[in-house]
């Protein structure tokens, strides 16, 4: 058992998160026959993997909803990096097992920080081009991307191993970040108007810088000062042109 139930943070809306450890020689066969296995547990209304071969997303007729992550015995203990409770262990595979330390993923986590820091400017550049050309929907899409980066950086600042960083930035974000952290972003949900979108970007920029400078210093990454200067000058020029 993993997830919120294992962490004792579950509420009335929590789903069930399980990790299933399978013998290596039976692993592929189990995945191919997962529907038969799941049917033993209840009346299935929904069964999908969303293109993730080792995942099972399910809903039973009694309303039970959740996901099962499947792993090979040979992968132990590398997937055990979060709190868990053992429900069944026929062969005592988990007895005395020490979960893999998150430190082993340090390099990958720092690379994630680096990407989020630098990719922000790429999408800000696209925002400037889109708004300058009067392509409002494209500009709004880039504004959404910039908001994602800001949320990702805020999550990384709190936990460099946050598994929901990336496309899942909004996933359970209210449980992850304090209301005071999220508050400045509320004003960035704006109408599809150039002035409103510009105002939103000028809110996101200091939000980004505040978190990025701290993250860069903490993890010994260079802050892209020159990139900041060049793209910010382009943004200021666009802002003056649109206001005039």
Helices and strands as residue ranges (DSSP letters): H 3-7, E 16-22, G 24-26, H 27-32, H 34-39, E 44-48, E 55-60, E 65-72, G 73-75, G 102-105, H 106-132, H 136-158, H 173-176, H 179-183, G 184-188, H 194-218, H 225-243
